[in-house]
Amino acid sequence: MALTTASIADELEAANKVGDPVADQLVAELIDNREIDGVNALFRTIGSLKPDQDLPTLPKRLAEFLEKAAAPPPEWSDADATAAEGFFAHHHGEASMLQGTVGLIGTYLSPTGAFTLRSTGRLGGVDGPGRRLSQSSRLFVDMGNKGALRDGTLAADVTKVRLVHASVRQLHKKSGVWDYARWGEPVSQKYTTGAAFVFSTQILQAMKNLGLEVSREDANGFLCAWHYVNHYLGTQQEWLVPKNADEAERLWNHERDREWQKSDDGVFMTHQAIEFYRKFLPPGVHDAFVAMIRTALTDPYADLAGLKRSVLDLAGQPLAAGHGLVSGVGGGLLGGAAKSTVGVNPYKEILGIASKAFNQAERYALTHDQDDQPQMHQELDDNR
């Protein structure tokens, strides 16, 4: 069974009530036995999750879980991996940056998702943006690395995130304050599939909004990559994001306005993320950076996220005028002369600047406090 526009509302309602029973059982035992810190340390020794590959010496329960988790998605083929590699060969840098900015903000537009992240100490605290980026950056970068979908390295990264999600579910359950009737299951199957749509279909739409051309073949390849990731997050087969870009877009367009809403948590998280990126941008570029994100999201969704409009709001101005604003008059943001706007993508310059800033933010996130691996939580308010 697969998601269709006729069944998606009912399917998502069902998915919202389901966690990840196998991972949840393992992590519940780890938390009860206070073994989380030890397993987090072991994460650094698990670099690949290729079937039939010898794993490092691990506790029996964890080794058995990882052995089963290594199985590829049903009906996964070499052609799917090749298609995904084709997308990243052409768009890896831009896609990674947009996933780490537009994509993360998109996940905050789910009120349940934003509430879950904000209420999970280390991810919603003062240093939340850096920690959230560190949890995601390895995935965004590694999924485009040569051989990542074949050698088990991406599967290992994603499976670690799967266990992080399980720790969030278990700790919310133990807290006794999670409103299951209102929110469903914390980090439910609906949430993981919704995030896969945001980081795939929504990013393809963002690229189109910014004038970046992506072939249909490459778009299908990007969906193949996220189908693969969605599987390793522990999502059941019937709720996996489809491998066809047109089908995924129809489903996403059908449900997005029902799922994306303005919330205080979402606005807070978006503001936190935008301010985090500010320190990595050159002087004078921040407004253009926000304008680029607004354009990528489009105004209605940017407004839901609480992104401020400004005189550099490229989304509300002709493209030619927009390019003049980004390049600047009499020197430009990068110190060069103002450029001709004829036949030029007005977002190209700010995309380049943003990609460089994102690379710096990634390096910071992956090295700050040596937090370069997904890390489970022993306590809900774990702010170590």
PyMOL commands that set and color helices and strands:
alter all, ss='L'
color gray80, all
select helices_A, chain A and resi 8-15+21-32+36-43+60-69+78-108+111-118+121-124+128-142+153-175+180-183+189-209+216-232+237-239+245-259+264-278+286-297+299-304+314-316+319-327+348-370
alter helices_A, ss='H'
color red, helices_A
deselect
rebuild
show_as cartoon
